[in-house]
Amino acid sequence: MKQPNYLTITAVILLSAAILAGCGSDDETLTQAQFTEQANTICIEADAKIGEALGPIFSGEPTPDQLQEALDEIITTSRETSSSLANLAAPTDISDDVDNMIAAFNAANDEAEGQGLAFFEEEGDPWAPVGAMAGKLGLDGCASE
């Protein structure tokens, strides 16, 4: 079995962190600083959650069941992350860029889910475009390196 693509997994971790942070009020647009802080918190927390799910994979030869459990957690966390980021009231001047990032995030989630266990064999990173978009928005906790 081929080792998991670490760049892909790192991007998933970083981007998926968006789940657990507090969201801004739907009635009130956040400042740039508030948006950045909340989005980065979301991503960092999801990063930790996905890191825990991936632990068994890096500790030896994972079974297909372990791979499936990790993939399920990655996808669930990624979808929650995308939703949490979408629920933040982004500043008006970056809202279109944030919407585009969320759309790309959802497409990457669908692509990774569609790959099934082949996800761990693929060279490509479905979340790479999302990480690049996050970096341009100053979301270092969500950006891929």
KOLTI-763192 format. One record per residue: residue number from 1; residue in three letters; x, y, z of N, C-alpha, C, CB in turn. Coordinates in nm, 3 decimals, padded with zeros to 5 digits. Glycine has a CB too. Layout:
BEGIN
 vexba fipa    n_xx    n_yy    n_zz   ca_xx   ca_yy   ca_zz    c_xx    c_yy    c_zz   cb_xx   cb_yy   cb_zz
   NUM  ALA       X       Y       Z       X       Y       Z       X       Y       Z       X       Y       Z
...
% end
This chain:
BEGIN
 vexba fipa    n_xx    n_yy    n_zz   ca_xx   ca_yy   ca_zz    c_xx    c_yy    c_zz   cb_xx   cb_yy   cb_zz
     1  MET  00.084 -00.117  00.000  00.000  00.000  00.000  00.089  00.123  00.000 -00.095  00.000  00.121
     2  LYS  00.054  00.218 -00.078  00.126  00.343 -00.087  00.100  00.427  00.038  00.086  00.419 -00.214
     3  GLN  00.201  00.498  00.085  00.184  00.585  00.202  00.088  00.698  00.166  00.321  00.641  00.251
     4  PRO  00.009  00.744  00.260 -00.082  00.856  00.234 -00.004  00.979  00.188 -00.163  00.889  00.360
     5  ASN -00.064  01.056  00.102 -00.005  01.179  00.053 -00.011  01.282  00.166 -00.080  01.231 -00.075
     6  TYR  00.104  01.313  00.224  00.109  01.401  00.341  00.064  01.542  00.307  00.249  01.405  00.398
     7  LEU  00.092  01.592  00.188  00.049  01.726  00.150 -00.103  01.732  00.148  00.106  01.766  00.013
     8  THR -00.165  01.630  00.092 -00.310  01.625  00.089 -00.366  01.622  00.230 -00.359  01.503  00.009
     9  ILE -00.311  01.537  00.311 -00.361  01.523  00.448 -00.339  01.653  00.525 -00.292  01.406  00.519
    10  THR -00.224  01.718  00.507 -00.198  01.844  00.575 -00.297  01.950  00.532 -00.055  01.891  00.547
    11  ALA -00.324  01.958  00.403 -00.421  02.056  00.355 -00.559  02.028  00.413 -00.427  02.056  00.202
    12  VAL -00.596  01.902  00.416 -00.725  01.865  00.475 -00.730  01.909  00.620 -00.749  01.714  00.464
    13  ILE -00.624  01.880  00.691 -00.619  01.914  00.833 -00.633  02.065  00.851 -00.489  01.865  00.897
    14  LEU -00.556  02.140  00.778 -00.558  02.284  00.795 -00.692  02.344  00.756 -00.449  02.347  00.714
    15  LEU -00.746  02.297  00.649 -00.871  02.354  00.603 -00.991  02.305  00.682 -00.891  02.324  00.458
    16  SER -00.980  02.187  00.730 -01.093  02.131  00.801 -01.108  02.183  00.941 -01.081  01.984  00.804
    17  ALA -01.014  02.253  00.987 -01.018  02.303  01.123 -01.132  02.397  01.149 -00.892  02.369  01.155
    18  ALA -01.199  02.438  01.049 -01.300  02.540  01.060 -01.424  02.502  01.137 -01.338  02.582  00.929
    19  ILE -01.434  02.387  01.190 -01.557  02.338  01.250 -01.598  02.405  01.378 -01.544  02.197  01.273
    20  LEU -01.508  02.412  01.471 -01.549  02.428  01.609 -01.546  02.570  01.664 -01.464  02.345  01.693
    21  ALA -01.500  02.665  01.587 -01.488  02.800  01.642 -01.624  02.868  01.647 -01.391  02.883  01.560
    22  GLY -01.630  02.971  01.725 -01.754  03.048  01.733 -01.780  03.119  01.602 -01.748  03.149  01.847
    23  CYS -01.903  03.131  01.569 -01.941  03.196  01.445 -01.987  03.338  01.475 -02.051  03.118  01.372
    24  GLY -01.974  03.423  01.375 -02.024  03.559  01.388 -02.174  03.561  01.375 -01.960  03.651  01.285
    25  SER -02.232  03.664  01.421 -02.376  03.680  01.411 -02.416  03.696  01.266 -02.425  03.799  01.494
    26  ASP -02.526  03.632  01.227 -02.574  03.647  01.090 -02.621  03.789  01.064 -02.688  03.549  01.063
    27  ASP -02.654  03.861  01.170 -02.705  03.997  01.156 -02.596  04.102  01.151 -02.798  04.027  01.269
    28  GLU -02.475  04.066  01.184 -02.368  04.163  01.196 -02.245  04.117  01.120 -02.334  04.187  01.343
    29  THR -02.202  04.200  01.026 -02.082  04.170  00.950 -01.960  04.186  01.040 -02.071  04.262  00.825
    30  LEU -01.870  04.091  01.032 -01.747  04.096  01.112 -01.648  04.193  01.051 -01.685  03.956  01.123
    31  THR -01.561  04.245  01.134 -01.448  04.321  01.082 -01.350  04.222  01.020 -01.379  04.408  01.194
    32  GLN -01.254  04.273  00.946 -01.152  04.186  00.887 -01.077  04.110  00.996 -01.052  04.269  00.801
    33  ALA -01.041  04.180  01.103 -00.968  04.115  01.212 -01.052  04.007  01.280 -00.923  04.220  01.315
    34  GLN -01.179  04.035  01.303 -01.267  03.936  01.366 -01.284  03.814  01.277 -01.405  03.998  01.398
    35  PHE -01.308  03.839  01.148 -01.325  03.729  01.054 -01.200  03.642  01.049 -01.358  03.784  00.913
    36  THR -01.085  03.705  01.036 -00.959  03.632  01.027 -00.936  03.549  01.153 -00.842  03.729  01.005
    37  GLU -00.956  03.610  01.268 -00.935  03.539  01.394 -01.029  03.419  01.407 -00.955  03.634  01.513
    38  GLN -01.157  03.439  01.378 -01.254  03.330  01.392 -01.229  03.220  01.290 -01.396  03.383  01.378
    39  ALA -01.201  03.256  01.167 -01.175  03.155  01.063 -01.049  03.075  01.097 -01.160  03.222  00.924
    40  ASN -00.944  03.143  01.141 -00.821  03.072  01.178 -00.844  02.978  01.296 -00.710  03.171  01.212
    41  THR -00.924  03.021  01.392 -00.956  02.935  01.506 -01.030  02.810  01.460 -01.040  03.011  01.611
    42  ILE -01.125  02.829  01.371 -01.200  02.716  01.316 -01.104  02.616  01.252 -01.306  02.765  01.213
    43  CYS -01.014  02.667  01.170 -00.922  02.579  01.097 -00.823  02.509  01.189 -00.846  02.659  00.993
    44  ILE -00.773  02.578  01.286 -00.676  02.518  01.378 -00.742  02.406  01.459 -00.617  02.626  01.473
    45  GLU -00.865  02.428  01.504 -00.935  02.326  01.582 -00.967  02.204  01.496 -01.062  02.383  01.642
    46  ALA -01.007  02.224  01.372 -01.034  02.111  01.283 -00.905  02.036  01.251 -01.101  02.160  01.154
    47  ASP -00.797  02.110  01.238 -00.666  02.048  01.213 -00.637  01.945  01.322 -00.554  02.156  01.209
    48  ALA -00.660  01.982  01.445 -00.635  01.891  01.557 -00.728  01.770  01.550 -00.654  01.965  01.692
    49  LYS -00.852  01.792  01.516 -00.949  01.682  01.508 -00.910  01.582  01.400 -01.090  01.738  01.481
    50  ILE -00.871  01.632  01.286 -00.831  01.543  01.177 -00.699  01.474  01.210 -00.818  01.620  01.045
    51  GLY -00.610  01.545  01.276 -00.484  01.485  01.318 -00.506  01.362  01.405 -00.399  01.586  01.392
    52  GLU -00.604  01.371  01.495 -00.637  01.257  01.581 -00.690  01.141  01.497 -00.741  01.298  01.687
    53  ALA -00.772  01.171  01.399 -00.830  01.066  01.315 -00.723  00.997  01.231 -00.937  01.124  01.223
    54  LEU -00.618  01.069  01.197 -00.513  01.014  01.112 -00.406  00.938  01.190 -00.448  01.124  01.033
    55  GLY -00.407  00.950  01.320 -00.307  00.884  01.403 -00.285  00.738  01.370 -00.344  00.896  01.544
    56  PRO -00.391  00.656  01.365 -00.374  00.513  01.336 -00.311  00.486  01.199 -00.507  00.444  01.345
    57  ILE -00.331  00.575  01.106 -00.278  00.555  00.971 -00.127  00.567  00.971 -00.339  00.657  00.874
    58  PHE -00.074  00.655  01.053  00.069  00.678  01.055  00.144  00.585  01.150  00.097  00.820  01.093
    59  SER  00.071  00.501  01.221  00.136  00.414  01.319  00.164  00.275  01.265  00.050  00.404  01.444
    60  GLY  00.158  00.257  01.137  00.188  00.127  01.078  00.110  00.107  00.950  00.158  00.014  01.176
    61  GLU  00.081 -00.017  00.921  00.001 -00.052  00.803 -00.147 -00.048  00.842  00.041 -00.194  00.748
    62  PRO -00.216  00.058  00.802 -00.357  00.066  00.839 -00.442 -00.037  00.764 -00.411  00.207  00.812
    63  THR -00.545 -00.082  00.830 -00.640 -00.174  00.768 -00.736 -00.092  00.683 -00.717 -00.258  00.875
    64  PRO -00.806 -00.156  00.590 -00.908 -00.084  00.514 -01.013 -00.019  00.605 -00.975 -00.179  00.416
    65  ASP -01.048 -00.085  00.714 -01.144 -00.026  00.807 -01.089  00.100  00.872 -01.182 -00.128  00.915
    66  GLN -00.961  00.098  00.910 -00.900  00.217  00.968 -00.894  00.331  00.867 -00.759  00.185  01.020
    67  LEU -00.861  00.297  00.744 -00.859  00.399  00.639 -00.997  00.457  00.618 -00.805  00.340  00.508
    68  GLN -01.099  00.372  00.615 -01.235  00.421  00.595 -01.279  00.510  00.711 -01.331  00.303  00.579
    69  GLU -01.246  00.470  00.833 -01.281  00.553  00.950 -01.213  00.689  00.941 -01.241  00.482  01.081
    70  ALA -01.086  00.691  00.904 -01.014  00.817  00.891 -01.074  00.902  00.780 -00.865  00.792  00.863
    71  LEU -01.104  00.841  00.667 -01.163  00.916  00.556 -01.299  00.972  00.596 -01.176  00.827  00.433
    72  ASP -01.379  00.893  00.663 -01.510  00.941  00.708 -01.495  01.062  00.800 -01.586  00.829  00.781
    73  GLU -01.397  01.056  00.889 -01.375  01.169  00.981 -01.324  01.291  00.906 -01.274  01.130  01.092
    74  ILE -01.235  01.270  00.810 -01.184  01.381  00.728 -01.299  01.449  00.655 -01.077  01.331  00.627
    75  ILE -01.383  01.370  00.591 -01.494  01.426  00.513 -01.593  01.497  00.605 -01.565  01.315  00.432
    76  THR -01.629  01.434  00.716 -01.723  01.496  00.809 -01.666  01.627  00.862 -01.754  01.401  00.926
    77  THR -01.543  01.624  00.905 -01.479  01.743  00.958 -01.469  01.852  00.851 -01.340  01.710  01.013
    78  SER -01.434  01.813  00.730 -01.422  01.909  00.620 -01.556  01.974  00.587 -01.366  01.841  00.497
    79  ARG -01.660  01.896  00.588 -01.794  01.953  00.561 -01.836  02.047  00.674 -01.899  01.841  00.544
    80  GLU -01.809  02.009  00.797 -01.841  02.096  00.910 -01.758  02.225  00.904 -01.817  02.022  01.044
    81  THR -01.634  02.212  00.863 -01.546  02.327  00.851 -01.599  02.424  00.747 -01.404  02.283  00.813
    82  SER -01.633  02.371  00.632 -01.687  02.454  00.526 -01.813  02.526  00.572 -01.717  02.369  00.402
    83  SER -01.899  02.454  00.640 -02.023  02.514  00.691 -01.994  02.623  00.793 -02.111  02.406  00.752
    84  SER -01.901  02.596  00.884 -01.867  02.695  00.986 -01.808  02.821  00.923 -01.768  02.637  01.087
    85  LEU -01.723  02.804  00.825 -01.666  02.920  00.756 -01.775  02.998  00.682 -01.557  02.877  00.657
    86  ALA -01.866  02.925  00.621 -01.975  02.991  00.548 -02.067  03.069  00.642 -02.057  02.887  00.471
    87  ASN -02.077  03.025  00.767 -02.164  03.093  00.863 -02.103  03.219  00.921 -02.198  02.999  00.974
    88  LEU -01.974  03.240  00.899 -01.913  03.364  00.945 -01.961  03.478  00.855 -01.756  03.353  00.944
    89  ALA -01.993  03.591  00.915 -02.038  03.708  00.838 -01.914  03.783  00.789 -02.131  03.801  00.924
    90  ALA -01.863  03.741  00.674 -01.740  03.799  00.620 -01.759  03.947  00.588 -01.695  03.723  00.494
    91  PRO -01.653  04.025  00.602 -01.660  04.165  00.562 -01.701  04.177  00.415 -01.525  04.236  00.585
    92  THR -01.778  04.279  00.385 -01.833  04.297  00.251 -01.725  04.297  00.143 -01.910  04.427  00.244
    93  ASP -01.610  04.359  00.171 -01.508  04.371  00.068 -01.439  04.239  00.033 -01.404  04.470  00.112
    94  ILE -01.457  04.135  00.114 -01.399  04.004  00.081 -01.505  03.894  00.069 -01.296  03.964  00.186
    95  SER -01.631  03.932  00.081 -01.736  03.830  00.084 -01.742  03.747 -00.044 -01.871  03.895  00.108
    96  ASP -01.718  03.808 -00.160 -01.719  03.730 -00.284 -01.603  03.629 -00.286 -01.709  03.824 -00.407
    97  ASP -01.486  03.671 -00.238 -01.371  03.580 -00.231 -01.397  03.467 -00.133 -01.244  03.657 -00.192
    98  VAL -01.461  03.499 -00.021 -01.494  03.395  00.077 -01.596  03.299  00.018 -01.549  03.459  00.208
    99  ASP -01.697  03.351 -00.052 -01.796  03.264 -00.116 -01.730  03.171 -00.217 -01.904  03.349 -00.186
   100  ASN -01.635  03.223 -00.294 -01.563  03.140 -00.391 -01.480  03.032 -00.321 -01.472  03.227 -00.479
   101  MET -01.419  03.068 -00.207 -01.342  02.971 -00.131 -01.433  02.861 -00.078 -01.267  03.040 -00.015
   102  ILE -01.550  02.897 -00.028 -01.644  02.799  00.025 -01.692  02.706 -00.086 -01.765  02.869  00.092
   103  ALA -01.720  02.762 -00.203 -01.762  02.678 -00.316 -01.651  02.580 -00.355 -01.800  02.767 -00.438
   104  ALA -01.527  02.627 -00.357 -01.414  02.539 -00.388 -01.396  02.434 -00.278 -01.285  02.621 -00.406
   105  PHE -01.419  02.473 -00.156 -01.409  02.381 -00.043 -01.511  02.269 -00.057 -01.430  02.457  00.091
   106  ASN -01.634  02.306 -00.089 -01.739  02.205 -00.105 -01.709  02.111 -00.222 -01.875  02.272 -00.126
   107  ALA -01.657  02.167 -00.331 -01.619  02.083 -00.445 -01.507  01.986 -00.406 -01.575  02.171 -00.564
   108  ALA -01.411  02.033 -00.328 -01.301  01.946 -00.284 -01.353  01.836 -00.192 -01.192  02.029 -00.212
   109  ASN -01.446  01.870 -00.104 -01.506  01.769 -00.017 -01.574  01.660 -00.099 -01.607  01.835  00.079
   110  ASP -01.650  01.703 -00.200 -01.720  01.606 -00.286 -01.620  01.519 -00.361 -01.811  01.679 -00.385
   111  GLU -01.513  01.582 -00.411 -01.412  01.506 -00.486 -01.346  01.402 -00.396 -01.306  01.601 -00.544
   112  ALA -01.305  01.442 -00.276 -01.239  01.348 -00.185 -01.333  01.235 -00.146 -01.189  01.421 -00.058
   113  GLU -01.457  01.269 -00.120 -01.554  01.165 -00.084 -01.576  01.068 -00.200 -01.688  01.228 -00.043
   114  GLY -01.581  01.121 -00.321 -01.600  01.038 -00.439 -01.484  00.944 -00.467 -01.623  01.125 -00.558
   115  GLN -01.366  00.979 -00.419 -01.249  00.894 -00.440 -01.252  00.769 -00.353 -01.123  00.973 -00.413
   116  GLY -01.325  00.772 -00.245 -01.325  00.658 -00.154 -01.184  00.635 -00.102 -01.378  00.531 -00.224
   117  LEU -01.150  00.510 -00.077 -01.018  00.479 -00.022 -00.904  00.513 -00.118 -01.012  00.333  00.014
   118  ALA -00.935  00.531 -00.245 -00.833  00.575 -00.341 -00.779  00.713 -00.303 -00.890  00.577 -00.484
   119  PHE -00.852  00.783 -00.220 -00.807  00.914 -00.171 -00.664  00.904 -00.116 -00.903  00.967 -00.061
   120  PHE -00.636  00.797 -00.045 -00.505  00.781  00.018 -00.397  00.742 -00.082 -00.513  00.677  00.127
   121  GLU -00.434  00.706 -00.201 -00.338  00.668 -00.305 -00.313  00.782 -00.405 -00.389  00.545 -00.379
   122  GLU -00.402  00.877 -00.409 -00.394  00.985 -00.508 -00.278  01.079 -00.479 -00.524  01.062 -00.512
   123  GLU -00.218  01.128 -00.585 -00.110  01.226 -00.573 -00.166  01.367 -00.557 -00.017  01.220 -00.695
   124  GLY -00.281  01.391 -00.617 -00.340  01.524 -00.615 -00.398  01.561 -00.480 -00.446  01.534 -00.720
   125  ASP -00.420  01.687 -00.461 -00.476  01.740 -00.338 -00.602  01.818 -00.372 -00.372  01.830 -00.264
   126  PRO -00.719  01.762 -00.345 -00.841  01.832 -00.382 -00.860  01.965 -00.308 -00.959  01.744 -00.356
   127  TRP -00.792  01.982 -00.195 -00.808  02.106 -00.117 -00.700  02.209 -00.148 -00.805  02.074  00.030
   128  ALA -00.608  02.182 -00.237 -00.501  02.278 -00.267 -00.554  02.413 -00.313 -00.409  02.220 -00.374
   129  PRO -00.653  02.418 -00.403 -00.704  02.549 -00.443 -00.767  02.626 -00.326 -00.807  02.531 -00.554
   130  VAL -00.829  02.554 -00.235 -00.891  02.618 -00.119 -00.782  02.678 -00.029 -00.977  02.516 -00.039
   131  GLY -00.675  02.603 -00.009 -00.565  02.653  00.072 -00.503  02.779  00.013 -00.459  02.546  00.088
   132  ALA -00.489  02.780 -00.119 -00.434  02.898 -00.186 -00.527  03.018 -00.169 -00.410  02.870 -00.336
   133  MET -00.656  02.994 -00.183 -00.754  03.103 -00.165 -00.750  03.154 -00.021 -00.897  03.055 -00.200
   134  ALA -00.741  03.063  00.075 -00.736  03.101  00.216 -00.612  03.185  00.242 -00.737  02.976  00.307
   135  GLY -00.500  03.146  00.185 -00.378  03.222  00.203 -00.390  03.364  00.152 -00.264  03.153  00.135
   136  LYS -00.453  03.381  00.038 -00.473  03.515 -00.019 -00.565  03.601  00.068 -00.530  03.505 -00.160
   137  LEU -00.651  03.536  00.144 -00.741  03.608  00.235 -00.676  03.633  00.371 -00.871  03.530  00.253
   138  GLY -00.554  03.587  00.389 -00.485  03.606  00.515 -00.524  03.506  00.622 -00.511  03.742  00.565
   139  LEU -00.585  03.395  00.579 -00.628  03.292  00.673 -00.518  03.187  00.686 -00.761  03.227  00.628
   140  ASP -00.414  03.223  00.758 -00.296  03.137  00.769 -00.329  03.002  00.832 -00.188  03.207  00.850
   141  GLY -00.424  02.996  00.924 -00.463  02.872  00.986 -00.536  02.779  00.891 -00.549  02.899  01.104
   142  CYS -00.582  02.833  00.780 -00.657  02.755  00.681 -00.577  02.733  00.553 -00.788  02.825  00.648
   143  ALA -00.468  02.805  00.537 -00.393  02.800  00.412 -00.302  02.679  00.407 -00.311  02.927  00.395
   144  SER -00.289  02.624  00.287 -00.192  02.517  00.268 -00.057  02.581  00.239 -00.234  02.420  00.152
   145  GLU  00.047  02.507  00.273  00.182  02.562  00.257  00.234  02.534  00.119  00.276  02.505  00.360
% end
